[in-house]
């Protein structure tokens, strides 16, 4: 009787654990990035309320149509995309 239980329960538990672990340890494919807008030049950036992603989709813009950039050290020159 015990062997029948172990033959069914143990593989089912291992399978369920594998499914739960696969969801727990995956990262988002395109994590959102805080957006910045240029204030006259790429060396003067202002934080935007928009969050965008890096990728090949349509360019991310503010409601007023300004392009949104990613801040890299002291410049904002990499334009972000829509999520």
Secondary structure, DSSP 8 states (H G I E B T S, - for coil): -HHHHHHHHHHHHHHHHHHHHHHHT---SS--EEEEEESSSTTSEEEEEEEEB-SSSSB-B-TTS-B-EEEETTEEEEE-B--
